Each structure stands twice: as structure tokens, then as C-alpha cells.
Amino acid sequence: MAQYRGPVHQQDRPGGTREHITTTAERGAFAFARCSCGWSGPARRSRERARTDAMSHEATD
């Protein structure tokens, strides 16, 4: 079961683009990243790798 990290709100950036707000969650032995835009990263055994996935996604905007 995924951990609930609280509500995720999209915030407007200057210029009308949406900000990516990422969180990590765990399901059993796996961790994964997800974003307020609907993106979800692959399941990883390493929490650090899931956080890296999240940072990479934020940088792609």
C-alpha cells in the first residue's frame, strides 16, 4: 500500500506554466516517485534512486 504524503497542489509559475511538485511513496519493498502533473516513476528498491527519478523529472520542465 502506498504511503499518503498529504495533498499535492499545483501552483502557477510566472508565465502560466505549472510547477512540478514531486513526492516519494512506498509500496512494500519498493519506492517510487510521483508528481502533481500525473507522472509516476518506476518502482525502485532504492529510495535514493526514486528521489533521483523525482529530481530528474522536475528538471525536465
Residue pairs with C-beta under 8 A, 6 or more apart in sequence:
1 27
2 25
2 26
2 27
3 25
3 26
4 25
5 23
5 24
5 25
8 21
8 23
8 36
9 21
9 36
10 18
10 19
10 21
10 36
10 37
11 18
11 19
11 21
12 18
12 19
13 19
17 61
18 36
18 37
19 36
20 35
20 36
20 37
20 39
20 57
20 58
20 61
21 35
21 36
22 33
22 34
22 35
22 36
22 54
22 55
22 57
22 58
23 33
23 34
23 35
23 54
24 31
24 32
24 33
24 34
24 47
24 50
24 51
24 54
25 31
25 32
25 34
26 32
26 47
27 43
29 45
30 43
30 44
30 45
31 43
31 44
31 45
31 46
31 47
31 49
31 50
32 40
32 41
32 42
32 43
32 44
32 50
32 53
33 40
33 41
33 50
33 51
33 53
33 54
33 57
34 40
34 41
35 54
35 57
35 58
39 57
41 50
41 53
41 54
41 57
42 53
44 50
44 53
